[in-house]
Amino acid sequence: MKKLMMLSAVAALMLGGSAYAAGPETTTVQVNAPSSYKLAPDEFQAYAYGYRLDDGNLIKFTQSGRKYWARMNNGDRIELYAMQPGVFMTAGGARIEFQEQGDLLVINNYERLPLPVALHAVNVRMIAAR
């Protein structure tokens, strides 16, 4: 009986039934990184600026070779993974989207970035313009 339950759990996980093991109150984000989208050589230039966010934090975006980075308030760099033109994800699950040729920045799941102050809210959206 024990083997049967264990095999059922493994089969459910292999078939995409991660909710079976995680439960409804677990908040997870699946990030398939590195993604298959590759930026053109100068495409990131439109985003390589600093943006002052509504909460006063400053986030800057840089490129090093074929890697893309964000840095909050001169803290540690956070690697960004290109998902599609102007859209990036972090390993922690924050979604960063540049709109209007990089003049507008939208960050979904902002609380998943390493912040100087812990946020207790979820699904926080932060918007900034340059």
N, C-alpha and C positions, 0 to 999 in steps of 0.2 A: 504494500500500500504506500509506504514511504517513497519507494522508487518511482511509483506511478505518479505521485504528486510532484516529485522533483522533475521528472520527465515532462509533465504537463507545463510546469513553470518555465522550463528551458524552451520548450516548443513555443509557448506564448511569446517569450522574449524574442526568439528567432523570427517569428512571424510578424514582428512589429507591435506586439502587445506590451510595450513598456509600461503602459498605464496599469496593467495587471500587477506589476511589481512595485511601481512607484506610489500608487494611491492618488486620490484626487487633489490632495492639498500640497503636493510637491510641485514647485515651479521650476521647470527646466526648459532650456532652449537648446535645440540641436543646431550646432554650427558645423557645416561641412567645410572645413578649412584645411588646406588652401583650396580655394574655389577654382573652377575651370575658367573663370573670366580673367583675361589678361589685359591690363591697361596698355594703351599705346605709349610709346616712350615719353611724350610730353603731356599726356592726359592729366596727370596728377598736379601739374603746375597751377591749374585753376583753383585748386583747393589748398595749396601750401601757404596758409596764412594763419593768423591768430584770430580767434573769435571770442568776444566777451559775452558770456552767457548771462541769462536773467538773474541767476543766483550770485553773480559777481565773480565766478571762476573764469579763468582764461584758459582756453584750450587751443593748442597750436598743432598744426599738421605738417609733417615733413616726410621726405622720401630719402631712402638710402639704398641705392642700387635698385633692385626690384622689390624692395620691402617698403611698406607704408606705415607711418607711425602717428600717434596722437600723444600729446603730453599735456597734462593738466597742471597748471600752476607750477611749472618747472619741476614736477615730480618725475617719477619713473615713466619711461616710454611704454605705450600700449600698442602692440602690433595690430594693424588693421588688415582684414582680408577682403579683397575685392569680390563683390557678389554680382554686380552689374554696373553699367556706367553711372558713376556718382553715388553708388551705394556700397557701404563697407560694413563689416561686422567685426566685433572683437571676440576673442575666445570666451569672454564672460557673458556674451549674449547682448551687448549693446549694439543697436543698429544706428549707423551714422549715414545720413543722406544729405548730399549737397544738391541744392536746387538753384535755378536761375544762374547758371554758369558759375556756381561757387559763391554767389553773393548771399545765399540763404543756407543756413545749416539747421538740420533737424536731427535730434538725437532721441531715439526711442529706447526705453529701458535704461535711462540715464543712471539709475541707481546701481547698475551693474558695472559701471566704471569705477576704478579705484579713486575714491573721493577723499578729500581731507576731512570731511564730516560724514558720518554714516547717515544714510537716508533710511527711514523706516517705511516709506511708501513704496509701492510697486507700480510698474508700468508708467514711470515718470517720463514725460516728454519735455525736452528742452529745445528752445528755438533761439537762434541768434542770426544776426545779419552783420555784414561787414560794410 
